[in-house]
């Protein structure tokens, strides 16, 4: 059954692809959020104006947006057996900090939420007097181990590296560092079941990495260097050096054809043109401590969370766009090559048969709510039901857009979800 709203918006998409639009530039336009060695969360406007949101007791290594696209998840890390480490949630609407978990057995460094809404972190697990570095998951109040450094085949005294979701596979993208032993400079793709693929090498990495959604390349922070592991290659290059360290990396919205990378340091924000491998500008912005991780505020436009057996909510959030039409497309063939619309912006989704079915609204009962009108907060929720499948092993690729008179509003970053039934 074809959903009439989906048909109407599919027609709007077709028209918008063929007509001229406004200027193509579409950065996030929001502040940069970062955490640092002093335990602070900073909110920094791109003109350098900086506000301290949280002042915590321990170093804050990890940061990501919660699936509500408002709250922040951040870690605090210590190897003390007395003071607990933990994962915490800061809600700017309250404002206040709540505890997700606090532990003297698990030390989280970086953190990401997977497609089910579970918390996955790099860090340490203590049993008696022995610390084991690895990648761990926290869900429903229970810790589990995804992979240890022994399984990764490296010898490290800690794994205080970055973790993200690999846009190509939906697995966890993990980088060894900071200051790892020589010979352990690697980038891995790790599935939720612990299957490990070594993607290639990195230089003397520090704390953060980001994936270029245009290419799948991985950019990795370093001391006065940015390392690049190009997709499909095993050996890294060093395309960007100086004038400062590049510890906390973030990427702007990829639909913008001139999107930039950003690096947050203790006293600077560096704007990096990754196409030409140059630092194009620098903003002074004091924080006082080494920045470990950064992300743009309200940039998690698409997020998923498991709500029942083989059922997920797909949450859309387009700040400032209340009442606009939206459409969500979902495919199986990846995010490249993108479709370029008339104003120069890009839709990073391959429009395979599944994606075309979702655009036409022909998956009622499997994917509901993929088209409609954003509510008064700029939000909408679609629902995906996969109970009819015997097993889910492949990643799903999603992209969403809003529409205004004359064509497209905002085009989201591509999103990958590897659902665990």
C-alpha angles and dihedrals in degrees: 000000000000114000108229093217090053091050091050094050093042086059090050090052092051091050093046092052090059102042133076118258142186125287113314100228111110114162120171089261091205134111124277115247120205143168127215148192090268092064095251133135111216130199109203127184114214089250087065099256105145133195127187109227101176132018107194132178101244137043112284108217103164134053136169139151117262116239089260087068091228110068122068126226114210136170133222117204137199134144090216113125089212106047111058125233118214156160117257139184124221116199112198092195093063093021105227146112123244129185120247090180138338120197146162090201098055125047114191120202110170123011140197134176115234128215092276093052094253120143115243120187143174113229146089138312120203123209112177104313096337123099117202118195118214150106116297140182131217117197132153091357093304129113122214135175119242098178138341128213088251088061089045088056097238135112112228131154088216141002103222093154136128124273127195139151114276106236092210099051110015088236127118117283108211129182125198114237175059102156094336123179113278110268093036096084100124144138118217139192108212125185124217087254092055100258106154130208119181105219099186147283136309134195123247093314127195126195115312143047137177133198119231102232090202094063111006090244116146120229114200129196121242142161104288088336140084114210121209126204104191116216111267095015127105101206125065128226130208105230099163129044133171162341091114141344118296102211106145113042128191133172129220123230109299097215086076106088090215098044116158139211119233130208121200118204131172092276109009146053112213120201110211127197099211093187093063097022097235137125102241100184143358131211124198111230120159123216101153099226139063110281114227108182138010140187137169117261115254091002097130094093093162123039134159133208130181111243102173144341107330089341129118136179114224105208121203122194123180107172114219095012102098114161097018123130115253137189131195122202126193128192143165102222104075137250104286140114093035127214112244116214126209096270092054099257121129135229106211101208132098107234098223125160094281092049091050090050091053091049090052092048093238097138100076109163092023100054115014128176096026091136133035144084126317115242127241090282095050092255139126136171128215123189127222121198118190101167090114090066118083091216138000113218105142128078120246120220121213138186130173136193139186125220134218132176107301099021145304124013112186123353111206127225112262115266130204125203127187103190122208112212 
